[in-house]
């Protein structure tokens, strides 16, 4: 593992533009289970019945039974060492954007600024009648939360049947085509459109660093460096290796 950490750090340092693609796996260590995993939300609530925009429009109060459980999980979660390490990389100038499939706001809470969200964020709510937006924290004591116009509010997450925000999609494709390095962290990247980002990056010359607990379809096909294990343990080691390299270079070149 030590050699792979060193190689990953070298790739990141040499890259002029580094991206990260993150998924549910990075937040499991913060106490948010993968919704698709056994025991996850989708094993309790049928997503077709509780997580589609059609269902929300038909019976928003029913959908909020699932949404309340989801938001409670997110509200109780705190950024873990992987989120913090990625924020550190951004501050150091070695991570330029994060593309995330998560809705938990943990990257931002950790300090990351450049975050592209494919599936929205539970931090805000919007009225589908009048368009007024609220902070979720301002409505935490209401169930279901309502707009001042009386309409039940919708979490600002992408429901099944809704499109990924076009701006987020286009920006992620643009960045992937320009990247020199892509970190794939806590995701198997099988769900569209996230599944296209690794191949776009690779086709345009990027080196791919994969951090996952298990091997994926990417591991033996386009991944350059595979780091197997928890992101919370691995990402801080990459940051430490980069910091050590910076010190060594300063001593070597006298700057």
Secondary structure in CASP SS format (residue, H / E / C, confidence):
PFRMAT SS
TARGET T0000
AUTHOR 0000-0000-0000
METHOD secondary structure of the structure
MODEL  1
X C 1.00
X H 1.00
X H 1.00
X H 1.00
X H 1.00
X H 1.00
X H 1.00
X H 1.00
X H 1.00
X H 1.00
X H 1.00
X H 1.00
X H 1.00
X H 1.00
X C 1.00
X C 1.00
X C 1.00
X E 1.00
X E 1.00
X E 1.00
X E 1.00
X E 1.00
X C 1.00
X H 1.00
X H 1.00
X H 1.00
X H 1.00
X H 1.00
X C 1.00
X C 1.00
X C 1.00
X C 1.00
X C 1.00
X C 1.00
X C 1.00
X C 1.00
X C 1.00
X C 1.00
X C 1.00
X C 1.00
X H 1.00
X H 1.00
X H 1.00
X H 1.00
X C 1.00
X C 1.00
X H 1.00
X H 1.00
X H 1.00
X H 1.00
X C 1.00
X E 1.00
X H 1.00
X H 1.00
X H 1.00
X H 1.00
X H 1.00
X H 1.00
X C 1.00
X H 1.00
X H 1.00
X H 1.00
X H 1.00
X H 1.00
X H 1.00
X H 1.00
X H 1.00
X H 1.00
X H 1.00
X H 1.00
X H 1.00
X H 1.00
X H 1.00
X H 1.00
X H 1.00
X H 1.00
X C 1.00
X C 1.00
X C 1.00
X C 1.00
X H 1.00
X H 1.00
X H 1.00
X H 1.00
X H 1.00
X H 1.00
X H 1.00
X H 1.00
X H 1.00
X H 1.00
X H 1.00
X H 1.00
X C 1.00
X C 1.00
X C 1.00
X C 1.00
X E 1.00
X E 1.00
X E 1.00
X E 1.00
X C 1.00
X C 1.00
X C 1.00
X C 1.00
X C 1.00
X H 1.00
X H 1.00
X H 1.00
X H 1.00
X H 1.00
X C 1.00
X C 1.00
X C 1.00
X C 1.00
X E 1.00
X E 1.00
X E 1.00
X C 1.00
X C 1.00
X E 1.00
X E 1.00
X E 1.00
X E 1.00
X E 1.00
X E 1.00
X E 1.00
X C 1.00
X C 1.00
X C 1.00
X C 1.00
X C 1.00
X C 1.00
X E 1.00
X E 1.00
X E 1.00
X H 1.00
X H 1.00
X H 1.00
X H 1.00
X C 1.00
X C 1.00
X C 1.00
X C 1.00
X C 1.00
X C 1.00
X E 1.00
X C 1.00
X C 1.00
X C 1.00
X C 1.00
X C 1.00
X E 1.00
X C 1.00
X E 1.00
X E 1.00
X E 1.00
X E 1.00
X C 1.00
X C 1.00
X E 1.00
X C 1.00
X C 1.00
X C 1.00
X C 1.00
X C 1.00
X H 1.00
X H 1.00
X H 1.00
X H 1.00
X H 1.00
X H 1.00
X H 1.00
X H 1.00
X H 1.00
X H 1.00
X H 1.00
X H 1.00
X H 1.00
X C 1.00
X C 1.00
X E 1.00
X E 1.00
X E 1.00
X E 1.00
X E 1.00
X C 1.00
X C 1.00
X C 1.00
X C 1.00
X C 1.00
X C 1.00
X C 1.00
X C 1.00
X H 1.00
X H 1.00
X H 1.00
X H 1.00
X H 1.00
X H 1.00
X H 1.00
X H 1.00
X H 1.00
X H 1.00
X C 1.00
X C 1.00
X C 1.00
X E 1.00
X E 1.00
X E 1.00
X E 1.00
X E 1.00
X E 1.00
X C 1.00
X C 1.00
X C 1.00
X C 1.00
X C 1.00
X C 1.00
X C 1.00
X C 1.00
X C 1.00
X C 1.00
X C 1.00
X C 1.00
X E 1.00
X E 1.00
X E 1.00
X E 1.00
X C 1.00
X C 1.00
X H 1.00
X H 1.00
X H 1.00
X H 1.00
X H 1.00
X H 1.00
X H 1.00
X H 1.00
X H 1.00
X H 1.00
X H 1.00
X H 1.00
X H 1.00
X H 1.00
X H 1.00
X H 1.00
X H 1.00
X H 1.00
X H 1.00
X H 1.00
X H 1.00
X H 1.00
X H 1.00
X C 1.00
X C 1.00
END
